[in-house]
Amino acid sequence: MKNSEILSELKKINWTKILSVANSLDDLNDKQWRFLKAVIIETALEKYSKNELVYVAENHRDFIWKKYGLSVELKTSVSSSMYQKRRWWEKKKSFNILLSNSMGTNNRTLPEIADIIIAIHNDGAYFIDRKTAIKNIKKNGDGFVITVDSSDVIEITDKMKIVKTTNDFKKKILGQIKEII
């Protein structure tokens, strides 16, 4: 499948809803809750892709895109913009995608790389393919980082203005846990 076809399909996803959810998770910034942010954003991607991307939550593969037989990894950086500050309509000159971190075990093995890596920021989304990822991956401390130039990424969305909502995820999750136990 060509990147232009992938882009066409990814543009059909409701990125406004996904980024709205992603930007509304401030109550989960506490380190004991931070892991849930990724789960919620990944679940939102599955839902707003109309289940085209099936959430599997595996190492280095968050989704299976059954229709095309592709593996997809989602990386989030909703604390930062995809665009420059002064030239707000232009993408940043480069991006760092933290691919893996062994949290102190000094992993020296290159991880598996999904067919597509989607990255979302607080104001947009882009993707890179496996070939681009492999070409730009470097060992970084306990893990690996992919550093790509702006010209290497394929913009899924234009710059988006997302309004944060208050969802009280922490309170609702705690309520559900108490109800279950």
Steps between C-alpha positions, in 0.01 A plus 500: 500500500634842406535782752252708297236227545579472872466877533168501319363237741646667812341832406157332533555454875338754733820670622303784658342256744828317567694819566217633713523192721882512503504866600249443779704258710677749727355336812708189414840676500588361844769232451276228648235575238705601196501151346122523459530800270646283224233233548222759476648665189555161335143400580379829352695430180336159469153646560536798268658291225165317505693193617706491178804507730455214747666567836728209596734672752807293416864598530585730209159445346194671641265420212438263215355653187337179379367647178859560381693248709705775668631542853465847651676661796361817660732750666358795688654830591198706594710724721661647189399655171562353157551853368746783550420783742582799281410346166197323651381365163826309436597168654798492734830436323545158661327252728623247755293186544598299806462145377589306810642551843613209712482710818853421611556152363723633219322320221741471207270312264333696225123468557254383242370789294140523388407553136367845591578727794238766566600792719253740653571834660262744665418661165545239229605156383748352254638159411819339379548161341731221617766582239526860625508383861781251441703757307477751787517285816778548752590351837418751772577418861281207604300494180477612142390825343397578146603850396336612178508823305176676426529386139501134615159514668169473321248743645164338569339818630562865449554709810198449719355722770366269767285613790581322825211354691485389860423131516610412854646171375671425830181544702296293254759222483523481878121483516497212251772315692308537827186375329678197355669396825 
